[in-house]
Amino acid sequence: GWSQMKKLNGNVNQHLVDHAFISPSGKKLFFIWYYGGYRMFYSDWDSTKNDWGVAKDCGPNINYTEDGAISGGTMPDDTTLLFLGSNLTYISHWDKTAQSWTKAHRFPGYPDDYEYFASDWSSLHATPGLKKIYLMGGRPDKDKDGHYYVNCDIVVCYKTSQEHDIYNGPYLLHFCLDADTLYWNGNYTDRFEGNPVLTPDGKTMYFFAHYNGIGNIYETHMIVDENGDSVLTDVKEKKNALIPNEIKLFPLYPNPFNPETVITYQLPNETDLEISINDLLGRRIDVLYSGKQTTGRHELQVNIDKYNLSSGVYLILLKTHSESLLQKALVIK
C-alpha cells in the first residue's frame, strides 16, 4: 500500500505545475511551470529543512529549444537530462564548471532520426546508459466500427551501439497487447496508455491509462525479461534470504511433474491470499486457491489434468496484499 498523499510546498506548487520527475539520487525534483510559457524548473532537496528548496529555472539552454514548449522529461543518471519539446526530443548534460545545463540538442541525432522519440504531450523514460527508452508510441489502427484512429501504446526501444545513439524498435509491451484484446472483446470503449515511469531496477512501471473515458495511474511488473527468464522469482528469492519471518514460497515437489505436484508456503501472519498458475507471458490459466490462511506452513496439492497443458514451463504465483512470489513449474507429458 501507499501512505496518504501529501501536497508539496509552495516552492514547487505554483504556476500550473505539471510533468514532475525526480533525479536517480532523489536530490533534484524537476517540473514544468506555465510561467509566461512552458518552462522547466527544478528544486534541490534541503536536508536541513527536510523539504524541497526554492525552485530554480533550468536556464535558456533548456527552456528555449528550437521548437518551443516543454513536456515531460527523464534522467538516466544525475547529470543527463532528456526531455520533450513540442515535437522533438532533446538531451542536455550538467556542466560542473559552469554550474548549468549545456545547450540542449536533438536526441538521438539529426537530420534523419531526430523525430524517433517524439511523443505528443506525453513523457518518456530512459534507463541508465540510455540503454532503453520507454515512451508512448502511436500507430494507425481501426476501432470496432472500422474507423481509423491513433492507437496509443507504451513501447520500448533498445540501444544497439555504444558509440552512437542508434536504437531498434519500437517494441510493444505485452500489457498493451492485452489491452487491445480487452478492447476488442468489449471490456471498455476506448484505450490509451502513456507517460511511463520505471523504478531504478527497471522491474516495476507506473503509467497513465485512459479506459471507458476515465484516466487512472496503473502499476505493472516485469515477469519475464527480454531473454525469456523469470524476473520476479529471482528478486523474491534474494529478498527472502535477507528478511527473516517473511512469506515464503518453497520449491515445488516434485518438479518436473505430471500430473500432480505440491505447493508449499509459509505465512508470518494471517492473511488473504491467492495462488494461481500462469503461462510465461503472465496470462492466468486458473486460480488454484483464493481465501484467508492462518499463520504457519501450508501445502496445496495440485493436479493439472483438467487444464490440458502442453509440456513446458509455467509460473505459480502467490499473491497477498503486500507480496507477490513466483515459482517455475515444469510440466512434462
Disulfide bonds with the S-S distance in Angstrom:
none
